[in-house]
């Protein structure tokens, strides 16, 4: 197991994680980018995590590729960028992956698999060994 310092941002307060944690959310893309930039300055070894939130109503993470690219541009290339929230279809990941040039990216799909475990193989097929 590896413990990683991570800058984690919840982007939508209407989501499961937003409601359960009561954490501050940043829903404006410019503010979110500024937040990450300041946090990466304070924590230069940190990785990044953009949490769109399961069940997001406003804008699922796969529709926020401009924000992802913006955060990607300020995160050091040797760090991992985690992206999660409302990913329910492999094509959503494929569309993001086509635009995001980062090699070390982790797509987080959780609640969808809890409801539909039979779809794990469809998603896994995106990432051949």
SULVEN-V372669 format. One record per residue. N is the residue number from 1. RES is the residue in one small letter. PSI is psi in whole degrees, 0 to 359 (* if undefined). D_CENTER is the distance of its C-alpha to the mean C-alpha in whole Angstrom. Layout:
n;res;psi;d_center
N;RES;PSI;D_CENTER
N;RES;PSI;D_CENTER
//
This chain:
n;res;psi;d_center
1;x;144;21
2;x;134;19
3;x;128;18
4;x;134;16
5;x;125;15
6;x;133;12
7;x;115;11
8;x;125;9
9;x;126;9
10;x;125;9
11;x;347;9
12;x;117;12
13;x;349;15
14;x;359;16
15;x;170;14
16;x;309;15
17;x;325;13
18;x;318;14
19;x;317;18
20;x;316;18
21;x;332;17
22;x;15;19
23;x;153;16
24;x;139;16
25;x;154;14
26;x;110;13
27;x;345;14
28;x;129;15
29;x;320;13
30;x;316;16
31;x;321;16
32;x;317;12
33;x;316;13
34;x;318;16
35;x;311;15
36;x;317;13
37;x;314;16
38;x;319;18
39;x;322;16
40;x;330;16
41;x;318;20
42;x;327;20
43;x;76;18
44;x;343;19
45;x;359;18
46;x;152;15
47;x;174;11
48;x;149;8
49;x;115;5
50;x;115;3
51;x;103;5
52;x;331;6
53;x;133;9
54;x;137;11
55;x;21;14
56;x;139;13
57;x;319;16
58;x;302;15
59;x;106;13
60;x;153;10
61;x;325;7
62;x;348;9
63;x;4;11
64;x;44;10
65;x;327;10
66;x;318;12
67;x;316;10
68;x;315;8
69;x;323;11
70;x;313;13
71;x;319;10
72;x;322;11
73;x;337;14
74;x;348;15
75;x;128;13
76;x;144;16
77;x;339;16
78;x;4;17
79;x;159;14
80;x;136;11
81;x;120;7
82;x;137;5
83;x;127;2
84;x;165;4
85;x;112;7
86;x;30;10
87;x;113;10
88;x;2;13
89;x;134;15
90;x;329;15
91;x;332;16
92;x;318;12
93;x;317;11
94;x;316;14
95;x;320;14
96;x;316;11
97;x;329;12
98;x;329;15
99;x;330;14
100;x;123;12
101;x;352;15
102;x;136;13
103;x;324;14
104;x;83;13
105;x;143;9
106;x;122;8
107;x;128;7
108;x;116;7
109;x;114;10
110;x;287;12
111;x;326;14
112;x;319;15
113;x;332;16
114;x;324;18
115;x;331;20
116;x;68;20
117;x;336;21
118;x;347;23
119;x;358;20
120;x;317;18
121;x;325;21
122;x;317;20
123;x;319;16
124;x;330;17
125;x;341;20
126;x;337;17
127;x;78;17
128;x;153;21
129;x;*;22
//
